[in-house]
Amino acid sequence: MNSPKGVLPSGVLPQLDTFSSALERYSDWGWLVLRSENRLLLTTDHQVSAVEMAAGIGGEVRHYLSVRMLGGPVVVLPGSPGRWLLLTESADEASQVNLIRLRARGALTHRLGTLVPLPPSRIDGGGVRWLGEVPSGRPFLPPFSAVVAALRTVTETSGMR
Protein backbone atom coordinates (compact mmCIF):
# COMPACT_ATOMS: atom_id res chain seq x y z
CA MET A 1 0.00 0.00 0.00
CA ASN A 2 1.60 3.24 -1.15
CA SER A 3 0.90 6.60 0.48
CA PRO A 4 2.09 10.08 -0.45
CA LYS A 5 5.40 10.83 1.26
CA GLY A 6 4.80 11.88 4.88
CA VAL A 7 1.12 10.86 4.92
CA LEU A 8 0.15 7.78 6.91
CA PRO A 9 -2.75 5.61 5.80
CA SER A 10 -5.82 5.72 8.04
CA GLY A 11 -5.32 3.66 11.19
CA VAL A 12 -1.51 3.63 10.98
CA LEU A 13 0.33 4.83 14.06
CA PRO A 14 2.60 7.88 13.83
CA GLN A 15 6.32 7.22 13.69
CA LEU A 16 7.72 5.80 16.89
CA ASP A 17 10.35 8.54 17.25
CA THR A 18 7.59 11.18 17.45
CA PHE A 19 6.10 9.39 20.42
CA SER A 20 9.52 8.63 21.88
CA SER A 21 10.71 12.23 21.70
CA ALA A 22 7.45 13.52 23.20
CA LEU A 23 7.62 10.91 25.95
CA GLU A 24 11.22 11.91 26.71
CA ARG A 25 10.28 15.62 26.80
CA TYR A 26 7.39 14.98 29.21
CA SER A 27 9.65 12.84 31.39
CA ASP A 28 12.21 15.67 31.47
CA TRP A 29 9.42 17.91 32.76
CA GLY A 30 8.89 15.50 35.66
CA TRP A 31 5.52 14.25 34.43
CA LEU A 32 4.48 10.61 34.70
CA VAL A 33 3.30 9.68 31.20
CA LEU A 34 2.27 6.22 30.07
CA ARG A 35 2.28 4.98 26.50
CA SER A 36 -0.72 2.96 25.38
CA GLU A 37 -0.82 2.08 21.68
CA ASN A 38 -1.22 5.44 19.91
CA ARG A 39 -1.67 7.51 23.06
CA LEU A 40 0.54 9.25 25.58
CA LEU A 41 -1.38 9.51 28.83
CA LEU A 42 -0.46 12.01 31.53
CA THR A 43 -1.05 10.68 35.03
CA THR A 44 -2.35 13.60 37.07
CA ASP A 45 -0.59 13.77 40.42
CA HIS A 46 0.81 16.07 43.11
CA GLN A 47 2.45 18.21 40.37
CA VAL A 48 -0.08 18.52 37.57
CA SER A 49 -3.85 18.37 37.09
CA ALA A 50 -6.12 19.29 34.20
CA VAL A 51 -9.37 21.19 33.89
CA GLU A 52 -11.43 20.14 30.88
CA MET A 53 -13.93 22.57 29.39
CA ALA A 54 -15.61 23.60 26.16
CA ALA A 55 -13.21 25.35 23.79
CA GLY A 56 -15.32 28.53 23.62
CA ILE A 57 -15.30 29.22 27.35
CA GLY A 58 -11.75 27.84 27.49
CA GLY A 59 -10.64 30.66 25.19
CA GLU A 60 -12.12 33.23 27.56
CA VAL A 61 -10.53 31.57 30.59
CA ARG A 62 -7.17 31.36 28.82
CA HIS A 63 -7.33 35.06 27.90
CA TYR A 64 -8.28 36.00 31.48
CA LEU A 65 -5.29 34.04 32.82
CA SER A 66 -2.88 35.29 30.15
CA VAL A 67 -3.47 38.99 30.79
CA ARG A 68 -2.70 38.27 34.45
CA MET A 69 0.55 36.47 33.53
CA LEU A 70 -0.97 33.13 34.62
CA GLY A 71 -1.46 31.47 31.23
CA GLY A 72 -0.39 27.87 31.00
CA PRO A 73 -0.37 25.06 28.49
CA VAL A 74 -3.59 24.00 26.78
CA VAL A 75 -4.21 20.63 25.16
CA VAL A 76 -6.81 20.63 22.38
CA LEU A 77 -8.93 17.49 22.16
CA PRO A 78 -10.38 16.51 18.78
CA GLY A 79 -14.07 16.46 18.09
CA SER A 80 -17.05 18.70 17.86
CA PRO A 81 -17.87 20.50 19.99
CA GLY A 82 -14.26 21.20 20.87
CA ARG A 83 -12.89 20.53 24.36
CA TRP A 84 -9.71 21.87 25.93
CA LEU A 85 -7.57 20.66 28.80
CA LEU A 86 -6.02 23.53 30.77
CA LEU A 87 -3.08 22.06 32.64
CA THR A 88 -2.67 23.40 36.18
CA GLU A 89 -0.74 22.84 39.35
CA SER A 90 -2.14 19.97 41.36
CA ALA A 91 -5.81 20.07 42.30
CA ASP A 92 -5.39 17.23 44.80
CA GLU A 93 -6.02 19.53 47.75
CA ALA A 94 -8.88 21.45 46.08
CA SER A 95 -11.95 22.10 48.16
CA GLN A 96 -15.13 20.30 47.23
CA VAL A 97 -16.77 23.71 46.74
CA ASN A 98 -14.34 24.60 43.93
CA LEU A 99 -14.87 21.23 42.24
CA ILE A 100 -18.64 21.74 42.38
CA ARG A 101 -18.28 25.29 41.00
CA LEU A 102 -16.33 23.98 38.03
CA ARG A 103 -18.77 21.16 37.33
CA ALA A 104 -21.72 23.59 37.52
CA ARG A 105 -20.03 25.56 34.73
CA GLY A 106 -19.49 22.48 32.54
CA ALA A 107 -15.85 21.88 33.49
CA LEU A 108 -14.34 18.61 34.68
CA THR A 109 -11.35 18.36 36.99
CA HIS A 110 -8.86 15.58 36.30
CA ARG A 111 -6.83 14.84 39.42
CA LEU A 112 -5.65 12.06 41.73
CA GLY A 113 -4.28 9.66 39.13
CA THR A 114 -6.64 10.39 36.26
CA LEU A 115 -5.15 9.73 32.82
CA VAL A 116 -5.46 12.48 30.19
CA PRO A 117 -4.10 12.41 26.63
CA LEU A 118 -1.12 14.51 25.57
CA PRO A 119 0.07 15.31 22.05
CA PRO A 120 0.68 13.53 19.71
CA SER A 121 -1.97 11.06 20.90
CA ARG A 122 -4.73 9.85 18.61
CA ILE A 123 -8.13 9.41 20.19
CA ASP A 124 -11.63 9.02 18.80
CA GLY A 125 -12.16 11.87 16.42
CA GLY A 126 -8.52 12.65 15.61
CA GLY A 127 -5.24 13.90 16.97
CA VAL A 128 -4.57 15.62 20.27
CA ARG A 129 -2.48 18.79 19.92
CA TRP A 130 -1.10 21.74 21.84
CA LEU A 131 -2.85 25.08 21.47
CA GLY A 132 -0.15 27.27 19.97
CA GLU A 133 3.45 26.16 20.01
CA VAL A 134 4.77 23.08 21.76
CA PRO A 135 6.24 24.19 25.10
CA SER A 136 10.03 24.15 24.66
CA GLY A 137 10.85 23.67 28.32
CA ARG A 138 8.93 22.65 31.39
CA PRO A 139 5.79 24.79 31.12
CA PHE A 140 4.50 27.12 33.80
CA LEU A 141 1.37 25.64 35.38
CA PRO A 142 -1.11 28.13 36.81
CA PRO A 143 -2.48 27.48 40.28
CA PHE A 144 -5.68 25.43 40.15
CA SER A 145 -7.43 28.15 42.17
CA ALA A 146 -6.59 30.70 39.44
CA VAL A 147 -8.36 28.58 36.83
CA VAL A 148 -11.38 28.25 39.14
CA ALA A 149 -11.44 32.03 39.67
CA ALA A 150 -11.05 32.72 35.94
CA LEU A 151 -13.87 30.36 34.97
CA ARG A 152 -16.10 31.79 37.66
CA THR A 153 -15.37 35.38 36.56
CA VAL A 154 -15.91 34.85 32.84
CA THR A 155 -19.11 32.87 33.36
CA GLU A 156 -20.55 35.37 35.83
CA THR A 157 -19.94 38.23 33.40
CA SER A 158 -21.74 36.26 30.70
CA GLY A 159 -24.70 35.69 33.02
CA MET A 160 -24.02 32.03 33.94
CA ARG A 161 -23.99 31.44 37.67
JOLIN-V801602 format. One record per residue. PSI is psi in whole degrees, 0 to 359 (999 if undefined). NEAR is the number of other ideal C-beta (glycine too) atoms within 10 Angstrom. D_LAST is the distance of its C-alpha to the last C-alpha in Angstrom with 2 decimals. Layout:
PSI:NEAR:D_LAST + PSI:NEAR:D_LAST
This chain:
119:4:54.62 + 138:5:54.39 + 154:10:51.19 + 147:6:50.89 + 128:5:51.14 + 356:5:47.83 + 126:7:46.12 + 140:11:45.71 + 155:8:46.20 + 135:5:43.24 + 354:7:42.68 + 135:12:44.63 + 149:11:43.10 + 165:14:42.79 + 142:11:45.62 + 323:9:45.77 + 333:9:46.06 + 312:13:42.63 + 317:18:41.10 + 316:11:43.51 + 322:12:42.76 + 316:19:38.98 + 318:16:39.48 + 317:12:41.74 + 313:17:39.28 + 323:18:36.44 + 319:11:38.96 + 330:10:39.97 + 353:16:36.38 + 16:10:36.60 + 141:20:34.30 + 111:15:35.40 + 131:20:35.51 + 145:11:37.20 + 130:14:38.93 + 105:10:38.78 + 248:8:40.68 + 34:16:38.87 + 144:17:35.84 + 121:22:35.22 + 117:16:32.71 + 129:24:31.13 + 112:16:31.06 + 143:24:28.06 + 204:16:29.45 + 355:11:29.69 + 322:14:29.69 + 139:25:27.18 + 177:26:24.02 + 142:26:21.89 + 120:24:18.26 + 132:19:18.21 + 167:23:15.76 + 144:14:16.26 + 322:17:18.61 + 307:11:16.76 + 329:19:13.68 + 322:23:16.33 + 320:16:18.30 + 318:17:15.70 + 315:29:15.22 + 316:24:19.01 + 314:13:19.65 + 313:19:17.50 + 318:22:19.50 + 317:13:22.75 + 346:9:22.93 + 15:12:22.59 + 32:8:25.40 + 14:18:23.29 + 140:20:23.44 + 186:20:24.79 + 146:21:26.14 + 130:21:24.30 + 128:21:25.78 + 123:19:25.42 + 144:20:25.74 + 162:16:27.67 + 172:12:26.58 + 125:7:24.56 + 155:7:21.68 + 146:15:21.95 + 144:19:20.49 + 150:23:20.83 + 114:24:21.56 + 115:27:20.81 + 137:25:23.46 + 171:27:22.84 + 168:19:24.85 + 139:17:24.95 + 13:25:21.94 + 327:14:24.47 + 11:10:23.79 + 144:18:19.97 + 151:11:18.50 + 326:7:17.15 + 315:9:13.93 + 322:18:13.38 + 320:17:14.43 + 319:10:12.03 + 317:17:9.03 + 313:22:10.70 + 322:11:11.53 + 338:13:8.17 + 15:19:7.68 + 14:14:11.27 + 146:23:13.23 + 140:15:16.34 + 126:21:18.21 + 114:20:21.97 + 177:20:23.95 + 50:14:26.99 + 8:10:29.42 + 145:17:27.32 + 128:16:29.16 + 144:22:27.55 + 145:22:29.66 + 154:24:30.92 + 143:16:32.91 + 41:19:35.39 + 154:25:34.37 + 125:18:34.65 + 176:13:32.29 + 127:7:31.81 + 348:12:31.22 + 202:12:32.86 + 145:15:32.98 + 138:20:30.50 + 164:16:30.63 + 146:15:29.48 + 121:15:27.39 + 206:11:29.99 + 153:7:33.07 + 129:12:33.92 + 131:15:33.54 + 326:7:37.15 + 184:8:36.91 + 121:12:34.65 + 151:17:31.21 + 133:13:29.08 + 121:21:26.12 + 154:24:23.14 + 142:15:22.03 + 319:25:19.44 + 330:15:17.48 + 322:20:17.51 + 319:30:15.91 + 312:24:13.09 + 318:18:12.72 + 314:24:13.13 + 318:27:10.53 + 315:18:7.90 + 311:13:9.54 + 331:19:10.02 + 328:19:6.67 + 325:11:5.54 + 334:10:8.99 + 2:10:8.77 + 355:6:6.34 + 132:13:3.79 + 999:9:0.00
